[in-house]
Amino acid sequence: MASELKYGTYSQYEVLSLRRIKDNYQVYKFKFDNGYGASVVKFEGTMGFDNDKYELAVIKFTDGDNFHLVYDTPIASDIVGHLSNAEVLDYLERIKNL
């Protein structure tokens, strides 16, 4: 069974979560005060799914909860896969501080 993301202090920034562990499908969206956020996912086909790891993309909110992926930040120039829970938390902190 896939483990669920433990994100504690970042829960205040969560704008969407879909945690269907039973179906091995997880989607989390975080939105920070700087307008950036993160999409964190784990489901069949994502990078690291077979090893119970997460995939993360940096996102930019444009209008309310509308967003798009961004590839021009110092954090990441592409989607990042194979992340442990601790690595996801590190990325969230870095995105929050952009």
N, C-alpha and C positions, 0 to 999 in steps of 0.2 A: 504494500500500500504506500502511496506517495505521502510524504510528509507535507504539512501545511507551513506556509511562510509565517515565521514569528517576527513581528515587526514593531511590537510594543509602542515606543514613543512616537513612531511615525503614523500611528493610527489616526491622529488628528488631521493628517494630510490626505487621508484616503478619500477618494471621490467615487470609487466604484470597486466593489469586490464581488467576485463570483467564485465561491469555494465549493466545488463539488468534488470532494476528495474521493468519494466512492467511484465516480466516473473518471478519476485521474485528470480532472480539468480544473485549472486554477488561473484566474485572471485578477490582477490587482492594478489599480491606477492611483497614483499619488500626485497631488498638485501642491506646489510650494508657493509661498508669497511672492517669489521672484518671477512667477509666470511659467517656470519650468516644472517638469514633473517626470514621472517614470511610469512606464508600463512594464509590469513584471508578470511573466506567464510561465506556466508549466503544463504542457499537455502533449500527447503523442505527436511527434513530428518536430517539436522544438529542440533546440540545441541543448543537450544534457538530460533530456527526459528519461532516457534509459538508466541514468545514474542518479535519479532523484534530484536533479539540479535545475536551476531557473535560467530564464532568458530575460534580458532587460533591454529596453530601448529608452533613450532620452526623448521626452516629448515637450512641446511648447504649446501652451494654451493660448488661444486666440480670442475667443468670444465665449464667455461663460465656461461651460465644460467641454467646448469644442477644442480639439488639439490636432497637431500633426507631428510626425516624427521629425527629429532634427539630427543632422549628422555633422554639424560644424561646431561642436562644443569641445572644450579641453577634456571633457569627461570621456567621450567616446565618439568615434567617427563612423560607427556602424552599430548594429545590434550586437550585444555581448551575450554569449551563452556560457553554459557549463558553470554557473555561479552557485556557490554554496549560500546558505542563509546569511552567514556572516559577511560574505562578499556583497550580497544584495544590500545589506544595511550600510556598508561602506559607500557603495555607489549612491544610495539615497542621501546620505549625509553630504557627499560631494555635490550632488545636483542641487540640494537645498541651499548650498553655499555659493552657487554660481553668481 
